[in-house]
Amino acid sequence: MEELAAALPALEKPLAFIFRHDHLGPEERIALADSVRRIVQERGHLFKVARAQLEGADGHHKLPGAPGLLTMPAHDEDELVAAFAAQADAAFLSPIFATRSHPEAQAMGRERAVAIAQASPMPLFALGGMDEEKAAELEGTPFQGFGAIDAFAGEVS
């Protein structure tokens, strides 16, 4: 927690953090999410939680009907249509590039991702293998931004 609190002031605003930690049990997950939420929001960033409601969160990921901003995943055009039908505020299109978090997933590549983004009825964020270099490859495209794990986590073991 101290590392997170120390790193946040250096990050440009606004950022949105999506808390997952699916490996934890429900009670432990919600307790940790609430602690992270306080740190993130105190430093001016948005906090969202995936697949569970958390009082005080700015929004939710993959939880239609929950309060706040709703984001959904989209791995192809059909899932993008489903996210739009769920009245999501935005979607994360992935995987754009090869990613360590889902090594078995087939990356769609820049060309296909940009074509999907151009046809999207809603704001999209790029996800999958994203770092500063890959984000630069998407500059000038319809993406609103990008999501990342390793790009912000430093060395991951």
Buried (B, 14 or more C-beta within 10 A) or exposed (E): EEEEBEEBEEEEEEBBBBBBBEEEEEEEBBEBBBEBBBBBBEBEBBBBBBEBEBEEBBBBBBBEEBBBBBBBBBBEBEBBEBBBEBEBEBBBBBBBBBBEBBEEBEBBEBEBBBBBBEEBEBBBBBBBBBEEEBBEBBEEBBBEBBBBBBBEEEEEE
